[in-house]
């Protein structure tokens, strides 16, 4: 039976358990968002997002269409 070794990471508690830092979570979430946006762009041909207070549609050919401002009814 193999002995269970301690995790070799700088983000561990004194008793050997690994933990997530806010920096790591934010980094992984941003990377996942970029990957998802790229897949959506290739599948649909456009991505709906928010930029500078506007909901916009970014098309695959690079054009941007402002749809509605945020907070205006």
C-alpha positions in Angstrom: 0.0 0.0 0.0 1.5 3.3 -1.0 1.8 6.0 1.6 -0.2 9.2 0.9 2.2 12.1 0.6 1.6 15.7 1.4 0.7 18.0 -1.4 3.7 20.0 -2.8 2.2 23.4 -3.1 2.7 26.8 -1.5 -1.0 27.0 -0.9 -1.4 24.4 1.9 -2.4 24.5 5.5 0.1 23.4 8.2 -1.5 20.0 8.2 -1.1 19.4 4.5 -4.4 20.3 3.0 -4.5 22.4 -0.2 -6.7 25.5 -0.4 -7.8 27.9 -3.1 -6.7 31.5 -3.1 -8.9 34.3 -4.4 -6.2 35.1 -7.0 -6.3 31.5 -8.3 -10.1 31.5 -8.5 -10.3 34.8 -10.3 -7.6 33.7 -12.8 -9.3 30.4 -13.6 -12.7 32.1 -13.9 -11.3 34.7 -16.4 -9.7 32.0 -18.4 -12.9 29.9 -18.5 -14.9 33.0 -19.6 -12.5 33.7 -22.5 -12.6 30.1 -23.6 -16.4 30.1 -23.5 -16.6 33.3 -25.4 -14.3 31.9 -28.1 -16.4 28.8 -28.4 -19.7 30.8 -28.6 -18.2 33.1 -31.2 -17.2 30.1 -33.4 -20.6 28.4 -32.9 -23.0 31.3 -33.2 -21.0 33.9 -35.0 -21.5 36.6 -32.4 -21.3 37.2 -28.6 -23.5 39.4 -26.5 -21.5 41.2 -23.8 -21.4 44.4 -21.7 -18.9 47.1 -22.3 -18.8 50.7 -21.0 -22.4 50.7 -19.8 -23.8 49.2 -23.0 -25.1 45.8 -23.9 -23.3 45.1 -27.2 -23.2 42.4 -29.9 -19.7 41.5 -31.1 -19.8 39.9 -34.5 -17.3 37.4 -35.9 -16.1 39.9 -38.5 -15.1 42.3 -35.8 -18.0 44.7 -36.0 -19.7 45.9 -32.8 -23.4 46.8 -32.5 -24.6 48.8 -29.5 -28.0 47.3 -28.4 -29.2 49.1 -25.2 -27.6 51.1 -22.4 -27.6 49.5 -19.0 -29.9 51.0 -16.4 -32.2 52.7 -19.0 -35.8 51.3 -19.2 
